[in-house]
């Protein structure tokens, strides 16, 4: 499979993805070719699946962040993957409702996680909303 990609300066390159050689360890090959340089990488099939899943998730988040205006929801309506409005990236990892209270576990862009307790009717402003079932 061949995919057109661009670097941060807008220069184009081709990303070739293919099964690795039949002999040796089970690998997936990644070849990046551009007019100025090239690079060859390989990884396990499991790592290739992780990369694919990460790319799909990043694409969905990028599209959601561009197309959606911030929205305010009640704490009891939060879903895993919702991203809080603010100057720091905070993503909902888990939500647990206990009567009139909601415990939300957040993760930061840096990988730190913590929990906060909110009243179920507390307004939470979100930068982006994860679609149901995703």
Backbone as CSV, one residue per row, in Angstrom:
resi,resn,N_x,N_y,N_z,CA_x,CA_y,CA_z,C_x,C_y,C_z
1,UNK,0.845,-1.161,0.000,0.000,0.000,0.000,0.894,1.228,0.000
2,UNK,0.561,2.207,-0.777,1.327,3.439,-0.884,0.447,4.613,-0.480
3,UNK,0.977,5.471,0.416,0.218,6.600,0.938,1.061,7.858,0.795
4,UNK,0.446,8.939,0.341,1.127,10.231,0.249,1.080,10.894,1.621
5,UNK,2.245,11.316,2.139,2.314,12.025,3.407,3.136,13.292,3.212
6,UNK,3.099,14.188,4.197,3.865,15.432,4.139,4.577,15.643,5.465
7,UNK,5.760,16.257,5.403,6.453,16.589,6.638,5.916,17.915,7.159
8,UNK,6.448,18.388,8.278,5.942,19.613,8.893,6.171,20.854,8.050
9,UNK,7.079,20.767,7.076,7.334,21.897,6.180,6.552,21.788,4.879
10,UNK,5.731,20.750,4.737,4.897,20.596,3.558,5.511,19.820,2.411
11,UNK,6.712,19.257,2.602,7.351,18.464,1.550,6.702,17.089,1.495
12,UNK,6.384,16.641,0.293,5.717,15.358,0.112,6.656,14.168,0.145
13,UNK,6.114,13.038,0.536,6.853,11.768,0.540,5.837,10.647,0.347
14,UNK,6.328,9.479,-0.017,5.477,8.300,-0.169,5.785,7.350,0.976
15,UNK,4.752,6.825,1.597,4.900,5.821,2.636,4.417,4.506,2.049
16,UNK,5.325,3.562,1.928,5.002,2.235,1.411,4.887,1.284,2.595
17,UNK,3.802,0.547,2.657,3.577,-0.422,3.726,3.376,-1.787,3.083
18,UNK,4.109,-2.794,3.570,4.021,-4.135,2.980,4.424,-5.179,4.015
19,UNK,3.996,-6.419,3.802,4.483,-7.486,4.678,6.001,-7.571,4.556
20,UNK,6.651,-7.955,5.646,8.100,-8.112,5.633,8.490,-9.359,4.872
21,UNK,9.788,-9.669,4.836,10.270,-10.845,4.118,9.679,-12.133,4.698
22,UNK,9.544,-13.140,3.858,8.981,-14.422,4.285,9.891,-15.133,5.279
23,UNK,11.191,-14.934,5.160,12.123,-15.565,6.087,12.434,-14.602,7.240
24,UNK,12.897,-15.153,8.345,13.227,-14.326,9.506,11.992,-14.038,10.348
25,UNK,12.126,-13.080,11.274,10.994,-12.783,12.156,9.819,-12.178,11.380
26,UNK,8.638,-12.407,11.907,7.416,-11.869,11.310,7.440,-10.348,11.446
27,UNK,7.437,-9.637,10.326,7.574,-8.185,10.329,6.648,-7.538,9.312
28,UNK,6.368,-6.266,9.531,5.690,-5.400,8.569,6.715,-4.334,8.192
29,UNK,6.866,-4.078,6.893,7.856,-3.113,6.414,7.216,-1.763,6.140
30,UNK,7.912,-0.707,6.538,7.494,0.666,6.273,8.652,1.353,5.570
31,UNK,8.410,1.896,4.391,9.450,2.580,3.629,8.949,3.983,3.317
32,UNK,9.701,4.984,3.737,9.358,6.374,3.451,10.350,6.880,2.424
33,UNK,9.831,7.329,1.280,10.687,7.843,0.210,10.281,9.267,-0.121
34,UNK,11.276,10.149,-0.170,11.036,11.530,-0.581,12.149,11.926,-1.532
35,UNK,11.988,13.035,-2.247,13.045,13.466,-3.155,14.380,13.704,-2.449
36,UNK,14.332,14.093,-1.173,15.580,14.427,-0.486,16.161,13.276,0.330
37,UNK,15.344,12.321,0.743,15.858,11.245,1.593,14.865,10.097,1.655
38,UNK,15.272,9.048,2.323,14.391,7.901,2.522,14.723,7.234,3.839
39,UNK,13.794,6.465,4.332,14.012,5.728,5.571,13.241,4.429,5.490
40,UNK,13.803,3.398,6.054,13.159,2.096,6.065,13.005,1.643,7.511
41,UNK,11.817,1.217,7.879,11.514,0.776,9.235,10.788,-0.544,9.157
42,UNK,10.805,-1.292,10.255,9.971,-2.486,10.333,9.486,-2.636,11.767
43,UNK,8.385,-3.379,11.918,7.830,-3.612,13.243,7.038,-4.914,13.213
44,UNK,6.669,-5.383,14.384,5.870,-6.606,14.464,4.453,-6.333,13.966
45,UNK,3.721,-7.373,13.563,2.331,-7.168,13.175,1.509,-6.519,14.300
46,UNK,1.772,-6.886,15.544,1.037,-6.286,16.662,1.318,-4.782,16.749
47,UNK,2.576,-4.391,16.586,2.923,-2.974,16.622,2.306,-2.238,15.431
48,UNK,2.239,-2.889,14.278,1.597,-2.284,13.104,0.116,-2.040,13.374
49,UNK,-0.536,-2.989,14.056,-1.950,-2.795,14.406,-2.111,-1.643,15.398
50,UNK,-1.190,-1.544,16.366,-1.234,-0.434,17.315,-1.056,0.896,16.592
51,UNK,-0.112,0.942,15.639,0.111,2.155,14.862,-1.146,2.512,14.073
52,UNK,-1.750,1.521,13.436,-2.966,1.765,12.655,-4.079,2.297,13.551
53,UNK,-4.265,1.702,14.709,-5.304,2.153,15.634,-5.022,3.574,16.113
54,UNK,-3.755,3.873,16.402,-3.393,5.218,16.846,-3.643,6.242,15.740
55,UNK,-3.334,5.887,14.498,-3.581,6.788,13.378,-5.073,7.035,13.177
56,UNK,-5.885,5.985,13.273,-7.333,6.128,13.134,-7.878,7.036,14.233
57,UNK,-7.443,6.821,15.466,-7.909,7.632,16.591,-7.477,9.090,16.435
58,UNK,-6.227,9.320,16.045,-5.738,10.692,15.856,-6.500,11.390,14.733
59,UNK,-6.801,10.663,13.656,-7.568,11.250,12.552,-8.971,11.635,13.012
60,UNK,-9.611,10.757,13.767,-10.956,11.043,14.267,-10.948,12.250,15.198
61,UNK,-9.944,12.318,16.084,-9.853,13.451,17.004,-9.577,14.751,16.253
62,UNK,-8.709,14.708,15.254,-8.405,15.908,14.472,-9.651,16.401,13.755
63,UNK,-10.397,15.490,13.152,-11.631,15.880,12.464,-12.657,16.434,13.446
64,UNK,-12.798,15.800,14.586,-13.773,16.254,15.584,-13.399,17.632,16.132
65,UNK,-12.101,17.854,16.358,-11.670,19.134,16.910,-11.842,20.270,15.914
66,UNK,-11.684,19.985,14.656,-11.832,21.021,13.631,-13.287,21.347,13.344
67,UNK,-14.151,20.325,13.358,-15.521,20.522,12.913,-16.477,20.893,14.022
68,UNK,-16.119,20.649,15.256,-17.065,20.843,16.343,-16.733,22.080,17.169
69,UNK,-17.769,22.777,17.558,-17.633,23.862,18.514,-17.620,23.241,19.902
70,UNK,-16.971,23.904,20.867,-17.024,23.363,22.225,-18.479,23.197,22.675
71,UNK,-18.701,22.200,23.510,-20.043,21.889,23.986,-19.989,21.713,25.499
72,UNK,-21.084,22.037,26.176,-21.173,21.836,27.614,-22.130,20.695,27.886
73,UNK,-21.682,19.742,28.706,-22.527,18.596,29.075,-22.550,18.474,30.592
74,UNK,-23.520,17.757,31.101,-23.581,17.460,32.528,-22.539,16.381,32.827
75,UNK,-21.976,16.399,34.007,-20.943,15.430,34.383,-21.420,14.000,34.168
76,UNK,-22.698,13.718,34.450,-23.216,12.348,34.295,-23.256,11.900,32.832
77,UNK,-23.121,12.844,31.875,-23.172,12.529,30.443,-21.793,12.356,29.817
78,UNK,-20.724,12.521,30.619,-19.375,12.358,30.073,-19.161,10.932,29.587
79,UNK,-18.358,10.798,28.522,-18.013,9.490,27.959,-16.502,9.398,27.817
80,UNK,-16.009,8.163,27.879,-14.585,7.916,27.653,-14.193,8.525,26.310
81,UNK,-13.084,9.271,26.281,-12.603,9.900,25.047,-13.000,11.356,24.900
82,UNK,-13.957,11.845,25.719,-14.298,13.268,25.669,-13.080,14.083,26.086
83,UNK,-12.872,15.253,25.455,-11.705,16.094,25.727,-12.182,17.410,26.327
84,UNK,-11.659,17.739,27.493,-12.079,18.936,28.234,-11.534,20.195,27.583
85,UNK,-12.357,21.239,27.559,-11.959,22.544,27.056,-10.974,23.157,28.043
86,UNK,-9.933,23.775,27.549,-8.960,24.418,28.415,-7.618,24.510,27.746
87,UNK,-6.641,25.069,28.470,-5.314,25.248,27.892,-4.477,23.987,27.924
88,UNK,-4.873,22.984,28.728,-4.157,21.705,28.777,-5.079,20.594,28.292
89,UNK,-4.515,19.621,27.601,-5.275,18.485,27.094,-5.644,17.564,28.249
90,UNK,-6.954,17.344,28.446,-7.466,16.447,29.482,-8.538,15.571,28.841
91,UNK,-8.312,14.268,28.836,-9.230,13.340,28.194,-9.867,12.431,29.236
92,UNK,-11.179,12.200,29.081,-11.894,11.309,30.002,-11.433,9.879,29.758
93,UNK,-10.936,9.247,30.800,-10.517,7.848,30.734,-11.638,6.935,31.231
94,UNK,-12.337,7.357,32.300,-13.415,6.542,32.875,-14.391,7.443,33.616
95,UNK,-15.650,7.000,33.682,-16.695,7.719,34.395,-17.463,6.712,35.238
96,UNK,-17.634,7.045,36.520,-18.400,6.171,37.393,-19.419,7.023,38.139
97,UNK,-20.697,6.690,37.990,-21.771,7.421,38.650,-22.151,6.704,39.934
98,UNK,-22.252,7.489,41.004,-22.631,6.950,42.311,-23.682,7.888,42.905
99,UNK,-24.950,7.635,42.561,-26.035,8.490,43.047,-25.935,9.877,42.449
100,UNK,-25.793,10.881,43.336,-25.751,12.273,42.889,-24.346,12.726,42.508
101,UNK,-23.359,11.830,42.619,-21.977,12.183,42.309,-21.455,11.375,41.124
102,UNK,-20.487,11.965,40.444,-19.830,11.306,39.313,-18.328,11.405,39.532
103,UNK,-17.646,10.263,39.501,-16.190,10.248,39.597,-15.638,10.121,38.181
104,UNK,-14.832,11.097,37.786,-14.251,11.116,36.444,-12.742,10.913,36.570
105,UNK,-12.225,9.952,35.832,-10.779,9.767,35.756,-10.310,10.422,34.467
106,UNK,-9.397,11.354,34.603,-8.847,12.112,33.477,-7.427,11.649,33.196
107,UNK,-6.984,11.789,31.939,-5.575,11.608,31.598,-5.109,12.866,30.879
108,UNK,-3.868,13.236,31.131,-3.299,14.412,30.474,-2.587,13.980,29.205
109,UNK,-2.244,14.951,28.373,-1.467,14.660,27.174,-0.118,14.049,27.503
110,UNK,0.383,14.308,28.705,1.665,13.766,29.137,1.565,12.396,29.778
111,UNK,0.346,11.832,29.846,0.170,10.491,30.382,-0.165,10.416,31.861
112,UNK,-0.240,11.545,32.552,-0.608,11.559,33.967,-2.114,11.329,34.089
113,UNK,-2.557,10.617,35.132,-3.997,10.452,35.324,-4.378,10.771,36.760
114,UNK,-5.609,11.209,36.942,-6.137,11.559,38.257,-7.656,11.468,38.187
115,UNK,-8.290,11.430,39.348,-9.750,11.368,39.427,-10.271,12.601,40.131
116,UNK,-11.455,13.025,39.695,-12.135,14.148,40.319,-13.587,13.757,40.534
117,UNK,-14.178,14.280,41.611,-15.569,14.022,41.937,-16.380,15.261,41.593
118,UNK,-17.481,15.081,40.862,-18.371,16.164,40.462,-19.790,15.810,40.874
119,UNK,-20.614,16.830,41.089,-22.043,16.590,41.203,-22.528,16.168,39.830
120,UNK,-23.493,15.254,39.777,-23.973,14.726,38.490,-24.484,15.827,37.570
121,UNK,-24.999,16.930,38.138,-25.537,18.031,37.333,-24.516,19.124,37.025
122,UNK,-23.251,18.914,37.408,-22.214,19.917,37.139,-21.994,20.054,35.641
123,UNK,-21.857,21.304,35.180,-21.581,21.567,33.766,-20.096,21.400,33.493
124,UNK,-19.770,20.617,32.478,-18.387,20.381,32.053,-18.286,20.832,30.603
125,UNK,-17.399,21.763,30.326,-17.218,22.266,28.957,-16.185,21.398,28.247
126,UNK,-16.577,20.880,27.089,-15.722,19.989,26.315,-15.222,20.670,25.056
127,UNK,-13.970,20.400,24.722,-13.376,20.850,23.462,-13.885,19.986,22.321
128,UNK,-13.949,18.687,22.572,-14.479,17.765,21.552,-15.194,16.621,22.237
129,UNK,-16.174,16.100,21.528,-17.028,15.051,22.060,-16.831,13.793,21.264
130,UNK,-16.530,12.706,21.925,-16.377,11.427,21.231,-17.753,10.934,20.825
131,UNK,-17.851,10.447,19.603,-19.138,9.936,19.107,-19.540,8.693,19.883
132,UNK,-20.840,8.494,20.122,-21.282,7.286,20.837,-20.829,6.036,20.094
133,UNK,-20.455,5.021,20.863,-20.052,3.743,20.278,-18.646,3.705,19.735
134,UNK,-17.867,4.754,19.871,-16.483,4.766,19.364,-15.521,4.511,20.458
